[in-house]
C-alpha cells in the first residue's frame, strides 16, 4: 500500500472507534489516508483522533473543506477527494448510509463523495441485529452489491445494545485484508 491514496468514511455507529485501528494499520502500511466523517460520527470519535493518525485534517463539510495537496479551502472537496483517491472504504457503514448510497442520496460530504467517486468502494456495515435483518436494509445491501460495492458482512457477536447476533462490524484486520485484496486484484484503476 506504500504511496497509495485511500479515503476512509466514518459514519455514526458505535463501531467508529474500531475504525481508528483500521486507519492506523493503513498508515503504517504506507498509505496516504484521508478521513471523511459524518456529523454523527464526530459525536462518537473525535476528529483529532484521525488527524493524529493520518497527519491530515479530517473533512466533515461539503463546503469549505481542504482536500489533501490543495492550498486553501476547496470549492468542490467531493470532486477533489474523489480524483485524488484510489479506493474508498466506509467503516462503519450504518443503515442510514447504506440507504443513501443505494438510492444515490447526497446530503452530506460522505454521501456526496460516494456519488462522485468512480473507483472501488468497500463498506463494512455495522448495526443492531434487528436493523441488519430488516428487508429494507437487505434490499439496500443487494442493490449496493449489484452496483459493484464490496460489502464485508457484519460479524455475529455481542453488540453495544447488550444483545448478541449479526451486526457487529468486521474486525479492522479483516477490513484491512479486503482493502489490500481490492488494491492488488487488478481492478485498482478507476472506472473510465
C-alpha positions in Angstrom: 0.0 0.0 0.0 3.1 2.2 0.0 2.2 5.5 -1.6 -1.4 4.6 -2.4 -4.1 7.2 -1.6 -7.2 6.0 0.2 -10.3 7.6 1.6 -12.0 6.3 4.7 -15.5 7.4 5.5 -16.7 7.1 9.1 -20.4 7.2 10.0 -22.2 7.4 13.3 -22.2 3.9 14.5 -20.6 2.9 17.8 -18.1 0.8 15.8 -16.4 4.0 14.7 -13.9 3.5 17.4 -12.6 0.4 15.6 -12.0 2.5 12.5 -9.1 4.2 14.3 -7.3 0.9 14.4 -8.0 0.3 10.7 -6.7 3.8 9.8 -3.6 3.2 11.9 -2.9 -0.1 10.1 -3.4 1.6 6.7 -1.0 4.4 7.5 1.6 2.0 8.9 1.4 0.1 5.6 2.4 3.3 3.9 -0.9 4.5 2.5 -1.9 8.1 2.4 -5.3 8.2 4.2 -7.9 11.0 4.2 -10.8 10.6 6.6 -14.3 12.0 6.0 -16.6 11.9 9.0 -20.4 12.4 9.2 -21.6 14.8 11.9 -22.9 11.8 13.9 -19.5 10.1 13.7 -17.8 13.1 15.3 -20.1 12.6 18.4 -18.6 9.1 18.9 -14.9 9.6 18.0 -13.2 13.0 17.9 -11.8 14.1 14.5 -8.5 14.8 16.3 -8.0 11.1 16.7 -8.0 10.6 13.0 -5.9 13.7 12.4 -3.3 12.4 14.7 -3.2 9.0 13.0 -3.2 10.4 9.4 -1.3 13.7 9.8 -4.2 15.2 7.7 -7.2 17.3 8.5 -10.5 15.4 8.9 -13.1 16.5 6.5 -16.7 16.9 7.6 -18.4 19.6 5.5 -19.4 19.8 1.8 -18.2 23.4 1.5 -15.0 24.9 2.8 -13.1 21.6 3.2 -9.5 21.4 2.2 -8.6 18.4 0.1 -5.1 17.0 0.6 -2.5 18.6 -1.7 -4.6 21.7 -2.1 -3.9 25.2 -0.9 -6.8 26.9 1.0 -10.5 25.9 1.1 -11.6 23.9 -1.8 -14.8 24.7 -3.6 -15.5 21.1 -4.6 -14.0 18.9 -2.0 -16.1 15.9 -3.0 -14.6 16.0 -6.5 -11.1 16.8 -5.4 -11.1 14.0 -2.9 -12.6 11.6 -5.4 -10.0 12.5 -8.0 -7.1 12.0 -5.6 -8.0 8.6 -4.1 -7.7 5.1 -5.5 -10.2 3.4 -3.1 -13.0 4.5 -0.7 -13.8 2.5 2.4 -16.7 3.2 4.7 -16.4 1.8 8.1 -18.7 1.6 9.9 -21.5 1.8 7.3 -24.7 2.5 9.1 -28.2 1.6 7.9 -28.6 5.2 7.1 -25.5 5.4 4.9 -26.4 2.1 3.1 -29.8 3.5 2.3 -28.4 6.8 1.0 -25.8 5.0 -1.1 -28.3 2.6 -2.5 -30.6 5.3 -3.8 -28.0 7.9 -4.6 -29.0 10.4 -1.9 -26.3 13.0 -1.3 -26.9 15.3 1.7 -23.5 15.4 3.3 -19.8 15.2 2.3 -19.6 11.4 2.6 -22.7 10.6 0.6 -21.8 13.2 -2.0 -18.3 11.8 -2.2 -19.8 8.3 -2.8 -21.6 9.6 -5.8 -18.6 11.4 -7.3 -16.1 8.6 -6.6 -15.5 6.2 -9.6 -13.0 3.7 -8.0 -13.5 0.6 -5.9 -15.7 1.1 -2.8 -15.6 -1.2 0.2 -18.2 -0.9 3.0 -18.3 -2.6 6.4 -21.8 -2.4 7.8 -22.5 -2.2 11.5 -25.8 -2.0 13.3 -28.2 -3.8 15.6 -29.2 -7.3 14.5 -32.9 -6.3 14.0 -31.8 -3.4 11.8 -29.4 -5.6 9.8 -32.2 -8.2 9.2 -34.8 -5.7 8.1 -35.9 -6.3 4.5 -35.3 -2.7 3.6 -31.6 -2.9 4.7 -31.1 -6.2 2.9 -32.6 -4.7 -0.3 -30.1 -1.8 0.0 -27.3 -4.3 0.6 -28.2 -6.2 -2.5 -28.5 -3.0 -4.6 -25.1 -1.9 -3.5 -23.6 -5.3 -4.3 -25.3 -5.1 -7.8 -23.7 -1.7 -8.2 -20.3 -3.1 -7.6 -19.7 -2.2 -3.9 -17.7 -4.7 -1.9 -19.6 -5.3 1.3 -17.9 -7.1 4.2 -20.8 -8.7 6.1 -21.1 -7.9 9.8 -20.0 -10.5 12.3 -22.1 -12.3 14.8 -21.4 -11.4 18.4 -22.0 -9.2 21.3 -23.4 -5.8 20.3 -23.2 -2.5 22.2 -27.0 -2.6 22.8 -26.4 -5.7 25.0 -27.8 -8.3 22.6 -26.0 -10.9 20.5 -26.3 -11.6 16.8 -25.2 -10.4 13.4 -24.5 -6.7 13.2 -21.0 -6.3 14.6 -18.6 -4.5 12.3 -15.9 -6.8 10.8 -12.6 -6.6 12.5 -10.1 -3.9 11.4 -7.8 -6.7 10.3 -10.5 -8.2 8.1 -11.3 -4.9 6.5 -7.6 -4.2 6.0 -7.2 -7.5 4.2 -10.2 -6.8 2.0 -8.8 -3.3 1.1 -5.4 -4.9 0.3 -7.1 -7.5 -1.8 -9.0 -4.9 -3.8 -5.8 -2.9 -4.3 -4.0 -5.9 -5.8 -6.7 -7.6 -7.8 -6.0 -5.7 -10.9 -9.2 -3.5 -10.6 -7.4 -0.6 -8.8 -7.7 1.6 -11.8 -10.6 4.0 -11.6 -13.6 3.4 -13.8 -13.4 5.3 -17.1 
